[in-house]
C-alpha cells in the first residue's frame, strides 16, 4: 500500500500572532506578502497530523510505503522532519519563479503522485494555517478522480476498505468506502508524535526526490494562477484588560453590573 502525505511549510502561527500584537508585523514592498525575515517556519500543524494518521495506519499492522511530498523553494526542513517521523520517501517539488494559487499547487501534487507510481491513500491537513482555505485537497481529489473525505479524526484501512471517522457539528460521522481516496485530517486526531534524537540525526542525511513542473509535464500556462492576491492588510490589534479586585461575591456582582451596563446580558 502506498500512502502519500502532502505537507506544507508555513510561518509559525504563534510567532505571527505575537509580532502582530507587538505591532512588529509589516507588509513587504510588494504590498501582498508579509515581511517576515525573523519569523520561523515550520510544518503546517494539520499536515503534521496527516503524517501522524499515516503512521497510525502503519502501527495498526498495515504494510505500507509512506511518501511525504512538499512544494516550495526550500522544503527540506519539513521533509526531513517527516523522514525522522518515519516517511520512507520524501519528495520536493520546486516551482521555481512560478506564482502558484491553490489550483496550481493541486496540479503539481497530482502530477507528482501520478508520476511517482500513484497512491492508494492521499492524506492532507484539513487546511493550512497561513491561509485557512482548505481548497487544495478537494481539487487534488478532482484531478486524481478520487473520492474526498474531509475533517477526519480517525482513519482505518482494512485491505481495500477505508473507514473514516469525521468530525461534524452534530458529532462523529463514520464513512466507509473503497480505496484509493483522499482524506483530510483535523486536529481532533490528537497530538502527533515527536521523532527521537536518533531518528533526527538519521534524517539529516535524507535526500529528497527532486521534481520540477517541467519534469512533471506541466507548462507555465497550465500553472498560471486563476486567483491572484492584490493586497494584504494587517488590521490594528489592540486589547484592554482590567482585573476586578475584591472578594469573589463582590467581583461577581461588579462583573454582572458591568455586563448589564454594556448590554452584553
PEQUI-V885522 format. One record per pair of residues at least 4 apart in sequence whose C-alpha atoms are under 8 Angstrom apart, sorted by the first residue. I is the first residue (numbers start at 0). J is the second residue. D is the distance in whole Angstrom. If there is no record, write none. Layout:
<<I,J,D> <I,J,D>>
//
This chain:
<<0,61,8> <0,62,6> <0,63,4> <0,64,6> <0,118,8> <0,119,6> <1,63,6> <1,64,5> <1,65,6> <1,66,8> <1,117,8> <1,118,5> <1,119,5> <1,120,7> <2,53,7> <2,63,7> <2,64,6> <2,65,5> <2,66,6> <2,118,6> <2,119,6> <2,120,5> <2,121,6> <2,122,7> <3,65,6> <3,66,5> <3,67,6> <3,68,7> <3,112,8> <3,118,6> <3,120,6> <3,121,5> <3,122,6> <4,46,8> <4,49,7> <4,50,6> <4,53,8> <4,65,7> <4,66,6> <4,67,5> <4,68,6> <4,121,6> <4,122,5> <4,123,6> <5,46,7> <5,67,6> <5,68,5> <5,69,6> <5,108,8> <5,121,8> <5,122,6> <5,123,5> <5,124,8> <6,42,7> <6,43,7> <6,46,5> <6,47,7> <6,67,7> <6,68,6> <6,69,5> <6,77,8> <6,78,8> <6,123,7> <6,124,8> <7,42,6> <7,43,6> <7,46,7> <7,69,6> <7,70,7> <7,74,8> <7,77,8> <7,127,8> <8,40,6> <8,41,5> <8,42,5> <8,43,6> <8,69,8> <8,71,8> <8,74,7> <8,77,6> <9,40,5> <9,41,6> <9,42,6> <9,43,6> <9,127,8> <9,128,7> <9,129,6> <10,14,8> <10,15,7> <10,38,7> <10,39,6> <10,40,4> <10,41,6> <10,129,7> <11,15,6> <11,38,7> <11,39,6> <11,40,5> <11,41,6> <12,16,6> <12,128,7> <12,129,7> <13,17,6> <14,18,6> <14,38,6> <14,39,7> <15,19,6> <15,24,7> <15,38,7> <16,20,6> <17,21,6> <18,22,6> <18,23,5> <18,24,5> <19,23,6> <19,24,5> <19,233,8> <19,236,7> <20,236,6> <20,237,7> <22,236,8> <24,33,7> <24,34,7> <24,35,7> <24,233,8> <25,33,6> <25,34,6> <25,35,8> <25,233,7> <26,30,6> <26,31,7> <26,32,6> <26,33,5> <26,34,5> <26,231,7> <26,232,7> <26,233,8> <27,31,7> <27,32,6> <27,33,5> <27,34,5> <30,229,8> <30,230,6> <30,231,6> <31,228,7> <31,229,6> <31,230,5> <31,231,5> <32,231,7> <41,76,8> <41,77,7> <42,46,7> <42,47,6> <42,77,6> <43,47,6> <43,124,8> <43,127,6> <43,128,6> <44,48,7> <44,124,8> <44,127,8> <44,128,7> <45,49,6> <45,123,8> <45,124,4> <45,125,6> <45,126,7> <45,127,7> <45,128,8> <45,184,7> <45,185,6> <45,186,6> <46,50,6> <46,123,6> <46,124,4> <46,125,8> <46,127,8> <46,184,8> <47,51,6> <47,124,7> <47,191,7> <48,52,6> <48,124,7> <48,184,7> <48,185,7> <48,186,7> <48,188,7> <48,189,8> <48,190,7> <48,191,6> <49,53,6> <49,122,6> <49,123,6> <49,124,6> <49,183,7> <49,184,5> <50,54,6> <50,67,8> <50,81,7> <50,122,8> <51,55,6> <51,191,5> <51,192,7> <52,56,6> <52,122,8> <52,153,7> <52,154,7> <52,184,8> <52,188,8> <53,57,7> <53,65,7> <53,122,8> <54,58,6> <54,85,7> <55,59,6> <56,60,7> <56,61,6> <56,154,7> <56,155,7> <56,156,7> <57,61,5> <57,62,6> <57,63,7> <61,156,7> <61,157,8> <64,86,8> <64,87,6> <64,88,8> <65,85,8> <65,86,5> <65,87,5> <65,88,7> <66,86,6> <66,87,6> <66,88,5> <66,89,6> <66,90,7> <67,78,7> <67,81,7> <67,82,8> <67,86,6> <67,88,6> <67,89,5> <67,90,6> <68,78,7> <68,89,6> <68,90,5> <68,91,6> <68,92,8> <68,108,8> <69,74,6> <69,78,7> <69,90,6> <69,91,5> <69,92,6> <70,74,7> <70,91,6> <70,92,5> <70,93,6> <70,94,7> <70,104,8> <70,108,8> <71,91,7> <71,92,6> <71,93,5> <71,94,6> <72,92,8> <72,93,5> <72,94,7> <72,95,7> <73,93,8> <74,78,6> <74,91,7> <75,79,6> <75,91,7> <75,207,8> <76,80,6> <77,81,6> <78,82,6> <78,89,6> <78,90,8> <78,91,8> <78,207,8> <79,83,6> <79,89,8> <79,199,8> <79,202,5> <79,203,7> <79,205,7> <80,84,6> <80,194,8> <80,199,7> <80,202,7> <81,85,6> <81,86,6> <81,89,8> <82,86,5> <82,87,7> <82,88,7> <82,89,7> <82,202,6> <82,205,7> <83,194,6> <83,195,8> <83,198,5> <83,199,5> <83,201,7> <83,202,5> <84,192,8> <84,193,7> <84,194,5> <84,198,7> <88,207,7> <88,208,8> <89,206,8> <89,207,5> <89,208,6> <90,207,5> <90,208,5> <90,209,6> <90,210,7> <91,207,6> <91,208,6> <91,209,5> <91,210,6> <92,107,8> <92,209,6> <92,210,5> <92,211,5> <92,212,8> <93,209,7> <93,210,6> <93,211,5> <93,212,8> <94,98,8> <94,211,6> <94,212,6> <95,211,8> <97,219,8> <97,222,8> <98,223,8> <98,224,7> <99,103,5> <99,104,6> <99,222,7> <99,223,7> <99,224,6> <100,104,6> <100,224,5> <100,225,7> <100,226,6> <100,227,7> <101,105,6> <101,134,6> <101,135,6> <102,106,6> <102,135,7> <102,138,7> <102,222,8> <102,224,7> <102,225,8> <103,107,6> <103,221,8> <103,222,5> <103,223,7> <103,224,7> <104,108,6> <104,135,7> <105,109,6> <105,135,5> <105,136,7> <105,138,6> <105,139,5> <105,142,8> <106,110,6> <106,139,7> <106,142,7> <106,222,7> <107,111,6> <107,212,7> <107,215,8> <107,217,8> <108,112,6> <108,139,7> <109,113,6> <109,139,6> <109,142,6> <109,143,6> <110,114,6> <110,215,6> <110,216,8> <111,115,6> <111,210,8> <111,215,7> <112,116,7> <112,117,5> <112,118,7> <113,117,5> <113,118,8> <114,215,7> <118,179,7> <119,178,6> <119,179,4> <119,180,7> <120,178,7> <120,179,5> <120,180,5> <120,181,6> <120,182,8> <121,179,8> <121,180,6> <121,181,5> <121,182,6> <122,181,6> <122,182,5> <122,183,6> <122,184,7> <123,136,7> <123,181,8> <123,182,6> <123,183,5> <123,184,6> <124,183,5> <124,184,5> <124,185,7> <125,133,6> <125,136,8> <125,149,7> <125,150,6> <125,183,5> <125,184,5> <125,185,6> <126,130,8> <126,131,5> <126,132,6> <126,133,4> <126,134,7> <127,131,5> <127,132,7> <127,133,7> <133,137,8> <134,138,6> <135,139,6> <136,140,6> <136,147,8> <136,181,7> <136,182,8> <136,183,7> <137,141,6> <137,147,6> <138,142,6> <139,143,6> <139,181,8> <140,144,6> <140,145,5> <140,146,6> <140,147,6> <140,180,8> <140,181,6> <141,145,6> <141,146,8> <145,179,7> <145,180,5> <145,181,7> <146,179,8> <146,180,5> <146,181,6> <147,180,6> <147,181,5> <147,182,6> <147,183,8> <148,163,8> <148,180,8> <148,181,6> <148,182,5> <148,183,6> <149,165,7> <149,182,6> <149,183,5> <149,184,7> <150,165,6> <150,166,6> <150,167,8> <150,182,8> <150,183,5> <150,184,5> <150,185,5> <151,163,6> <151,164,6> <151,165,4> <151,166,6> <151,182,7> <151,183,6> <151,184,5> <151,185,6> <151,187,8> <151,188,7> <152,163,8> <152,164,6> <152,165,6> <152,166,6> <152,184,6> <152,185,6> <152,186,7> <152,187,5> <152,188,4> <152,189,8> <153,163,6> <153,164,5> <153,165,7> <153,184,8> <153,188,6> <154,161,7> <154,162,6> <154,163,5> <154,164,7> <155,161,6> <155,162,5> <155,163,6> <156,160,6> <156,161,5> <156,162,6> <157,161,6> <159,177,6> <159,178,5> <160,175,7> <160,176,6> <160,177,5> <160,178,6> <161,175,6> <161,176,5> <161,177,6> <161,178,6> <162,173,7> <162,174,6> <162,175,4> <162,176,7> <163,173,6> <163,174,5> <163,175,6> <164,171,6> <164,172,6> <164,173,4> <164,174,6> <165,171,6> <165,172,5> <165,173,6> <165,174,7> <166,170,6> <166,171,5> <166,172,6> <166,185,8> <166,187,8> <167,171,6> <167,172,7> <184,188,7> <186,190,8> <194,198,6> <194,199,6> <195,199,6> <196,200,6> <197,201,6> <198,202,6> <199,203,7> <200,204,8> <201,205,7> <210,214,6> <210,215,7> <211,215,6> <212,216,6> <212,217,5> <212,218,7> <213,217,5> <213,218,6> <217,221,6> <217,222,7> <218,222,7> <219,223,6> <243,250,6> <243,253,8> <243,254,8> <244,250,6> <245,249,6> <245,250,6> <246,250,6> <247,251,6> <248,252,6> <249,253,6> <250,254,6> <251,255,6> <252,256,6> <253,257,6> <254,258,6> <255,259,6> <256,260,6> <257,261,6> <258,262,6> <258,263,5> <258,264,6> <259,263,6> <259,264,5>>
//
